Amino acid sequence: MRKVRIGIVGSKFAANLHATAYSRCPQADVVAVAAPDNLHEFADEFGIPERYNSYEEMFGSASLDLVSVCSPNFLHHPIVKAAAEAGLNVVCEKPLATTVEDGADMVRTCRDKGVKLFYAEDWLFAPAILRAKQVIDEGAIGDILFIKAKETHSGSHSPFAQKVRTCGGGAMIHLGVHPAAFARWLAASEPAEVIGSTTPGLDGNLLHKNLEGEDWAVSIMTFRNGIRAVVEGNYITQGGMDDRIEVYGTKGVVRIDLTQGSPISVYSSVGYGYVLEKADSSLGWTSPAVDEYASLGYVGELSTFVKCVAEDLEPPKGVSGEDGLAALAMVIATYRSAKEGRSIDPHELWKELL
Ligand SMILES: NC(=O)c1ccc[n+]([C@@H]2O[C@H](COP(=O)([O-])OP(=O)(O)OC[C@H]3O[C@@H](n4cnc5c(N)ncnc54)[C@H](O)[C@@H]3O)[C@@H](O)[C@H]2O)c1
């Protein structure tokens, strides 16, 4: 079996998710990492031999089949472009970019250079979501009428998420982009109309007065096939990351608790180590996550992308560069709608750009 040689850009939170997921994929070989900080600590932890201070240096020197972009959002655009220009296939973390113009430029460049662009939407590989989709596809709830989905927690660990310039917005672009991409994938249709409401950032936020972007956002969507959706992202949720989905059909309902539902319950009067992403207390009753690398989809996601590179396959439905661009447009449409007080067709934002 030919191993796929991988270079990771970044060395912290998302880079850790990628390196761990690749370590569980027999066909993946992470041979290089590029980052301006935490380089040797990260490389030592995962036994990565080649280390570079910049991605330009890595793309110029390392022999790679695939690059994982785990840098802050505003750097996705230059890094993906540089990878494509070096003839390398790329996995880009969410959101695809901070603007639809940058996102479209990334998709175009990868297409022109003949490289594959994978959009790292891990939700679409989460075992609970795949199982629910199977049940829905069997007809268990009839035709889908309404999708309600959210990702929420108490605030990002990343300093880059605090600034609009480096993040592209607040909770909707950083968290809500997951349920947005999910709703579009499940509805199997393009959104025709988005109505958004967000807090305005800084002093106008509900809780995070130093955060430039919004700390609360909701988007009401109507897809071209008539399916309705409500997508939410917020940073005002205590008690650990809370990712929930409800799907209402003509014959039933499906509910998914992606993060808080665990087969383990612990009561502790003294506390213990890790409970789940963004949980700040392990006292009293808690439900520790069993394996978030698998349950949130990273393992399935990155092994699928590695297989696509090894076997020269296109990205599966929902995780191509175009899909990432469509999800980003849903977020940007939410912002524009909240600002202008009118509904927006997200497709209008990018249809001329590709
Ligand atoms: N899919 C998910 O669930 C998920 C989870 C967390 C983060 N992310 C995404 O991953 C990306 C990184 O987020 P994070 O949480 O790791 O942020 P972080 O603040 O923990 O890390 C930022 C990373 O960017 C790297 N970096 C900064 N400047 C760079 C440069 N010039 N060149 C190369 N690398 C540079 C740093 O080395 C560091 O590894 C973001 O786009 C974020 O949205 C996705």
The ligand as an SDF file (V2000), in Angstrom:
LIG
                    3D

 44 48  0  0  0  0  0  0  0  0999 V2000
  -12.9420   21.3700   12.4770 N   0  0  0  0  0  0  0  0  0  0  0  0
  -12.8810   21.7470   13.7340 C   0  0  0  0  0  0  0  0  0  0  0  0
  -13.6050   21.2530   14.5700 O   0  0  0  0  0  0  0  0  0  0  0  0
  -11.8720   22.7690   14.1550 C   0  0  0  0  0  0  0  0  0  0  0  0
  -11.5400   22.8850   15.4920 C   0  0  0  0  0  0  0  0  0  0  0  0
  -10.6130   23.8540   15.8560 C   0  0  0  0  0  0  0  0  0  0  0  0
  -10.0820   24.7030   14.8950 C   0  0  0  0  0  0  0  0  0  0  0  0
  -10.4460   24.5760   13.5990 N   0  0  0  0  0  0  0  0  0  0  0  0
   -9.8770   25.4840   12.5730 C   0  0  0  0  0  0  0  0  0  0  0  0
   -8.4790   25.2490   12.5140 O   0  0  0  0  0  0  0  0  0  0  0  0
   -7.7970   26.4600   12.2690 C   0  0  0  0  0  0  0  0  0  0  0  0
   -6.7380   26.6820   13.3530 C   0  0  0  0  0  0  0  0  0  0  0  0
   -7.4110   26.8330   14.5880 O   0  0  0  0  0  0  0  0  0  0  0  0
   -6.7110   26.4580   15.9730 P   0  0  0  0  0  0  0  0  0  0  0  0
   -7.8230   26.2370   16.9260 O   0  0  0  0  0  0  0  0  0  0  0  0
   -5.7090   25.4190   15.7650 O   0  0  0  0  0  0  0  0  0  0  0  0
   -6.0010   27.8250   16.3330 O   0  0  0  0  0  0  0  0  0  0  0  0
   -4.8000   28.0290   17.3480 P   0  0  0  0  0  0  0  0  0  0  0  0
   -4.8310   29.4730   17.7140 O   0  0  0  0  0  0  0  0  0  0  0  0
   -4.8450   26.9780   18.3910 O   0  0  0  0  0  0  0  0  0  0  0  0
   -3.5380   27.7700   16.4360 O   0  0  0  0  0  0  0  0  0  0  0  0
   -3.2110   28.6310   15.3790 C   0  0  0  0  0  0  0  0  0  0  0  0
   -2.2370   27.9040   14.5210 C   0  0  0  0  0  0  0  0  0  0  0  0
   -1.9000   28.6920   13.3890 O   0  0  0  0  0  0  0  0  0  0  0  0
   -0.5050   28.5640   13.1740 C   0  0  0  0  0  0  0  0  0  0  0  0
   -0.0310   29.7550   12.4630 N   0  0  0  0  0  0  0  0  0  0  0  0
   -0.1400   31.0540   12.8280 C   0  0  0  0  0  0  0  0  0  0  0  0
    0.4550   31.8340   11.8940 N   0  0  0  0  0  0  0  0  0  0  0  0
    0.9340   31.0010   10.9350 C   0  0  0  0  0  0  0  0  0  0  0  0
    1.6560   31.1960    9.7260 C   0  0  0  0  0  0  0  0  0  0  0  0
    1.9980   32.3980    9.2910 N   0  0  0  0  0  0  0  0  0  0  0  0
    2.0100   30.1210    9.0220 N   0  0  0  0  0  0  0  0  0  0  0  0
    1.6770   28.8720    9.4260 C   0  0  0  0  0  0  0  0  0  0  0  0
    0.9830   28.6150   10.5770 N   0  0  0  0  0  0  0  0  0  0  0  0
    0.6150   29.6840   11.3020 C   0  0  0  0  0  0  0  0  0  0  0  0
    0.0800   28.4390   14.5400 C   0  0  0  0  0  0  0  0  0  0  0  0
    1.3000   27.7550   14.4680 O   0  0  0  0  0  0  0  0  0  0  0  0
   -0.9500   27.6100   15.2590 C   0  0  0  0  0  0  0  0  0  0  0  0
   -0.7130   26.2350   15.0790 O   0  0  0  0  0  0  0  0  0  0  0  0
   -8.8520   27.5550   12.1950 C   0  0  0  0  0  0  0  0  0  0  0  0
   -9.1670   27.7910   10.8650 O   0  0  0  0  0  0  0  0  0  0  0  0
  -10.0360   26.9380   12.9120 C   0  0  0  0  0  0  0  0  0  0  0  0
  -11.2680   27.4420   12.4380 O   0  0  0  0  0  0  0  0  0  0  0  0
  -11.3040   23.6130   13.2170 C   0  0  0  0  0  0  0  0  0  0  0  0
  1  2  1  0
  2  3  2  0
  2  4  1  0
  4  5  1  0
  4 44  2  0
  5  6  2  0
  6  7  1  0
  7  8  2  0
  8  9  1  0
  8 44  1  0
  9 10  1  0
  9 42  1  0
 10 11  1  0
 11 12  1  0
 11 40  1  0
 12 13  1  0
 13 14  1  0
 14 15  2  0
 14 16  1  0
 14 17  1  0
 17 18  1  0
 18 19  2  0
 18 20  1  0
 18 21  1  0
 21 22  1  0
 22 23  1  0
 23 24  1  0
 23 38  1  0
 24 25  1  0
 25 26  1  0
 25 36  1  0
 26 27  1  0
 26 35  1  0
 27 28  2  0
 28 29  1  0
 29 30  1  0
 29 35  2  0
 30 31  1  0
 30 32  2  0
 32 33  1  0
 33 34  2  0
 34 35  1  0
 36 37  1  0
 36 38  1  0
 38 39  1  0
 40 41  1  0
 40 42  1  0
 42 43  1  0
M  CHG  2   8   1  16  -1
M  END
$$$$
